[in-house]
Amino acid sequence: MQRLPLALIAIFFAQTAFAEDRPATFVDAASVVPGLMADIRYAGSHNFVGRPIDGYEAPRCLLTQAAADALAAVARDLAPRSLHIKAFDCYRPTRAVANFMRWARDLNDTASKAEFYPNVDKRTLFRDGYIASQSGHSRGSTADLTLAQADGHELDMGTPFDFFSPKSWTSDPSISVEAHANRMLLATAMRRRGFRGYDKEWWHFTLRGEPFPETYFDFPVK
């Protein structure tokens, strides 16, 4: 059996943290962010795979302390508008990313196609960037979010969370004026407190200067 060079092994372990226990630098964002609503989709079955995802043992939004503190500032900024942050996904274990990859390769598993990717051929999910072998979520400072009223009713963003389509691109011109304004409200609020968005997913934000830019964690969400 061919052995990997020690330098490559060192790089691999530097980039992936396999500990089962949550590091002290991670917190439950609900304990930090005022009024946070956690609708963690991968802990249940309402997601594009159609079942709970590996590594999600509880519907919690875990983030690095730095990301949670910044998100708390966003929540305070939005409070005068009577708006709350609803989180669909926060920290994501690398085992969950591997689960997505296995699902994407199973072309016969299309149970959730009608809701999440009605116009996308599953064979193109990797090519088109909807599924990737690594996720910034695993570094602990990325979150998928929307805005909601106090009763949990979400603002119209033009598409649902995790809708695989160009319509989910932040600046897509085909959505309504109201939906575009809501996307810009979310993006502006997040940017003001140090987050950068992702132009192909209106819901996706990463903290600038994140504390673990090269480490992908794998402890479970629980």
LUMGUKE-261293 format. One record per residue (C-alpha): residue number from 1; residue in one letter; x, z, y. Coordinates in Angstrom, 3 decimals, m for minus. Layout:
# LUMGUKE-261293
(site NUM A (X Z Y))
...
***
This chain:
# LUMGUKE-261293
(site 1 M (0.000 0.000 0.000))
(site 2 Q (1.360 m0.970 3.400))
(site 3 R (1.968 1.948 5.722))
(site 4 L (1.057 1.842 9.391))
(site 5 P (3.894 2.459 11.862))
(site 6 L (3.899 6.022 13.160))
(site 7 A (3.432 4.775 16.714))
(site 8 L (0.154 3.065 15.770))
(site 9 I (m1.074 6.161 13.956))
(site 10 A (m0.314 8.279 17.028))
(site 11 I (m2.254 5.912 19.283))
(site 12 F (m5.228 5.935 16.895))
(site 13 F (m5.469 9.722 16.841))
(site 14 A (m4.972 9.947 20.604))
(site 15 Q (m7.983 7.735 21.159))
(site 16 T (m10.398 9.278 18.649))
(site 17 A (m11.282 12.971 18.370))
(site 18 F (m12.772 13.889 14.997))
(site 19 A (m13.531 17.594 15.587))
(site 20 E (m16.960 18.734 14.422))
(site 21 D (m17.291 21.373 17.156))
(site 22 R (m18.302 20.535 20.699))
(site 23 P (m15.289 20.862 23.037))
(site 24 A (m15.590 23.494 25.743))
(site 25 T (m15.405 20.740 28.358))
(site 26 F (m18.817 19.415 27.205))
(site 27 V (m22.111 21.002 28.254))
(site 28 D (m25.819 20.540 27.641))
(site 29 A (m26.712 18.707 30.839))
(site 30 A (m30.206 20.239 30.871))
(site 31 S (m28.561 23.578 31.705))
(site 32 V (m26.820 22.066 34.722))
(site 33 V (m29.025 19.264 36.093))
(site 34 P (m32.191 20.505 37.860))
(site 35 G (m35.355 19.118 36.278))
(site 36 L (m33.546 16.878 33.795))
(site 37 M (m35.873 15.306 31.233))
(site 38 A (m34.157 14.544 27.919))
(site 39 D (m35.810 11.725 25.969))
(site 40 I (m32.881 11.153 23.630))
(site 41 R (m34.012 8.074 21.746))
(site 42 Y (m31.328 7.985 19.054))
(site 43 A (m32.324 11.439 17.794))
(site 44 G (m35.684 9.981 16.781))
(site 45 S (m37.171 6.700 15.616))
(site 46 H (m38.176 5.088 18.938))
(site 47 N (m35.080 2.951 19.314))
(site 48 F (m33.895 m0.548 18.426))
(site 49 V (m32.792 0.537 14.940))
(site 50 G (m36.125 2.216 14.222))
(site 51 R (m34.816 5.487 12.782))
(site 52 P (m32.607 8.470 13.747))
(site 53 I (m28.969 7.522 14.264))
(site 54 D (m25.952 9.147 12.590))
(site 55 G (m24.552 12.042 14.613))
(site 56 Y (m27.750 12.937 16.476))
(site 57 E (m28.915 16.255 15.057))
(site 58 A (m30.847 17.341 18.169))
(site 59 P (m32.368 15.564 21.195))
(site 60 R (m29.811 16.877 23.687))
(site 61 C (m28.018 15.265 26.593))
(site 62 L (m24.397 16.367 26.225))
(site 63 L (m21.915 15.405 28.937))
(site 64 T (m18.523 16.470 30.193))
(site 65 Q (m18.782 19.240 32.766))
(site 66 A (m17.613 16.836 35.478))
(site 67 A (m20.313 14.270 34.669))
(site 68 A (m23.028 16.926 34.419))
(site 69 D (m22.040 18.395 37.792))
(site 70 A (m22.145 14.963 39.423))
(site 71 L (m25.525 14.229 37.832))
(site 72 A (m26.809 17.560 39.149))
(site 73 A (m25.915 16.402 42.649))
(site 74 V (m27.922 13.202 42.047))
(site 75 A (m30.907 15.282 40.932))
(site 76 R (m30.732 17.407 44.077))
(site 77 D (m30.577 14.265 46.220))
(site 78 L (m33.732 12.918 44.554))
(site 79 A (m35.713 16.162 44.718))
(site 80 P (m37.145 15.500 48.209))
(site 81 R (m38.743 12.344 46.759))
(site 82 S (m40.299 14.432 43.939))
(site 83 L (m38.331 12.363 41.428))
(site 84 H (m36.529 13.547 38.313))
(site 85 I (m33.828 12.085 36.117))
(site 86 K (m34.872 11.159 32.596))
(site 87 A (m31.990 10.670 30.139))
(site 88 F (m32.295 8.353 27.144))
(site 89 D (m28.727 8.798 25.900))
(site 90 C (m25.659 10.709 27.040))
(site 91 Y (m22.630 11.493 24.875))
(site 92 R (m22.696 9.313 21.743))
(site 93 P (m20.579 10.153 18.655))
(site 94 T (m18.399 7.346 17.321))
(site 95 R (m20.242 7.651 13.989))
(site 96 A (m23.384 6.533 15.838))
(site 97 V (m21.580 3.442 17.118))
(site 98 A (m20.560 2.671 13.525))
(site 99 N (m24.214 3.072 12.516))
(site 100 F (m25.206 0.465 15.136))
(site 101 M (m22.584 m1.937 13.803))
(site 102 R (m23.848 m1.621 10.227))
(site 103 W (m27.398 m2.211 11.422))
(site 104 A (m26.393 m5.280 13.422))
(site 105 R (m24.780 m6.847 10.351))
(site 106 D (m27.929 m6.355 8.258))
(site 107 L (m29.839 m9.459 9.325))
(site 108 N (m32.854 m8.501 7.198))
(site 109 D (m33.500 m5.288 9.151))
(site 110 T (m35.616 m6.441 12.088))
(site 111 A (m38.327 m3.769 12.137))
(site 112 S (m37.953 m3.126 15.877))
(site 113 K (m37.395 m6.709 16.995))
(site 114 A (m40.806 m7.162 18.657))
(site 115 E (m40.252 m4.250 21.035))
(site 116 F (m36.528 m4.325 21.750))
(site 117 Y (m35.181 m7.871 21.222))
(site 118 P (m38.114 m10.298 20.842))
(site 119 N (m36.208 m13.296 22.187))
(site 120 V (m32.763 m12.586 20.732))
(site 121 D (m31.407 m13.808 17.405))
(site 122 K (m29.914 m10.774 15.695))
(site 123 R (m26.950 m12.887 14.596))
(site 124 T (m25.817 m13.127 18.225))
(site 125 L (m25.894 m9.415 19.114))
(site 126 F (m22.104 m9.039 18.926))
(site 127 R (m21.388 m12.335 20.667))
(site 128 D (m23.767 m11.574 23.516))
(site 129 G (m22.446 m8.048 24.034))
(site 130 Y (m25.537 m6.071 23.056))
(site 131 I (m23.646 m4.294 20.263))
(site 132 A (m19.948 m3.346 20.513))
(site 133 S (m17.390 m1.657 18.288))
(site 134 Q (m16.683 1.030 20.914))
(site 135 S (m18.885 2.690 23.512))
(site 136 G (m17.986 4.455 26.725))
(site 137 H (m20.696 6.960 25.815))
(site 138 S (m18.301 8.404 23.234))
(site 139 R (m15.975 9.508 26.053))
(site 140 G (m18.665 11.888 27.297))
(site 141 S (m19.137 10.787 30.916))
(site 142 T (m21.624 7.943 30.499))
(site 143 A (m25.400 8.282 30.495))
(site 144 D (m28.429 5.995 30.138))
(site 145 L (m31.021 7.051 32.704))
(site 146 T (m34.200 6.270 34.550))
(site 147 L (m36.294 7.939 37.248))
(site 148 A (m39.545 9.729 36.538))
(site 149 Q (m42.252 11.667 38.308))
(site 150 A (m42.779 15.353 37.604))
(site 151 D (m45.273 14.571 34.826))
(site 152 G (m42.689 12.447 33.030))
(site 153 H (m44.189 9.093 34.069))
(site 154 E (m41.307 6.655 34.472))
(site 155 L (m40.922 4.414 37.496))
(site 156 D (m41.316 0.704 36.807))
(site 157 M (m37.845 m0.720 36.183))
(site 158 G (m38.936 m4.163 35.031))
(site 159 T (m37.948 m3.642 31.384))
(site 160 P (m37.868 m0.689 28.992))
(site 161 F (m34.620 1.075 28.098))
(site 162 D (m32.494 m0.833 25.557))
(site 163 F (m34.398 m4.081 26.003))
(site 164 F (m31.949 m6.773 24.871))
(site 165 S (m32.470 m9.485 27.480))
(site 166 P (m31.037 m10.816 30.740))
(site 167 K (m34.134 m9.245 32.310))
(site 168 S (m32.343 m5.912 31.866))
(site 169 W (m29.465 m7.043 34.084))
(site 170 T (m29.522 m4.855 37.190))
(site 171 S (m29.943 m7.719 39.654))
(site 172 D (m32.169 m9.966 37.526))
(site 173 P (m34.332 m11.950 39.997))
(site 174 S (m37.353 m12.362 37.714))
(site 175 I (m38.606 m8.765 37.906))
(site 176 S (m41.144 m7.569 40.465))
(site 177 V (m40.269 m6.430 43.969))
(site 178 E (m41.272 m2.879 43.039))
(site 179 A (m39.109 m2.828 39.921))
(site 180 H (m36.126 m4.219 41.826))
(site 181 A (m36.539 m1.534 44.508))
(site 182 N (m36.655 1.176 41.841))
(site 183 R (m33.489 m0.145 40.195))
(site 184 M (m31.721 m0.147 43.548))
(site 185 L (m32.925 3.403 44.260))
(site 186 L (m31.446 4.616 40.966))
(site 187 A (m28.209 2.660 41.376))
(site 188 T (m27.684 3.833 44.962))
(site 189 A (m28.350 7.482 44.091))
(site 190 M (m25.883 7.347 41.196))
(site 191 R (m23.220 5.487 43.168))
(site 192 R (m23.400 8.026 46.005))
(site 193 R (m22.334 10.776 43.592))
(site 194 G (m19.478 8.912 41.958))
(site 195 F (m21.046 6.880 39.150))
(site 196 R (m20.589 3.178 38.594))
(site 197 G (m23.291 1.063 37.016))
(site 198 Y (m23.125 m1.689 34.418))
(site 199 D (m24.504 m4.991 35.656))
(site 200 K (m26.082 m5.940 32.303))
(site 201 E (m27.966 m2.656 31.775))
(site 202 W (m29.858 m1.181 34.725))
(site 203 W (m29.917 2.235 32.998))
(site 204 H (m26.174 2.618 32.228))
(site 205 F (m23.826 4.677 34.434))
(site 206 T (m20.286 6.036 34.010))
(site 207 L (m18.552 8.660 36.130))
(site 208 R (m15.626 7.262 38.097))
(site 209 G (m12.474 9.218 37.306))
(site 210 E (m13.968 10.408 34.009))
(site 211 P (m11.876 13.181 32.415))
(site 212 F (m11.359 11.437 29.045))
(site 213 P (m10.868 7.729 29.832))
(site 214 E (m9.100 6.972 26.533))
(site 215 T (m10.617 9.493 24.084))
(site 216 Y (m13.605 8.675 21.881))
(site 217 F (m15.191 11.807 20.411))
(site 218 D (m17.121 12.142 17.167))
(site 219 F (m18.581 15.659 17.118))
(site 220 P (m22.346 15.608 16.447))
(site 221 V (m25.027 16.117 19.049))
(site 222 K (m26.624 19.428 18.124))
***
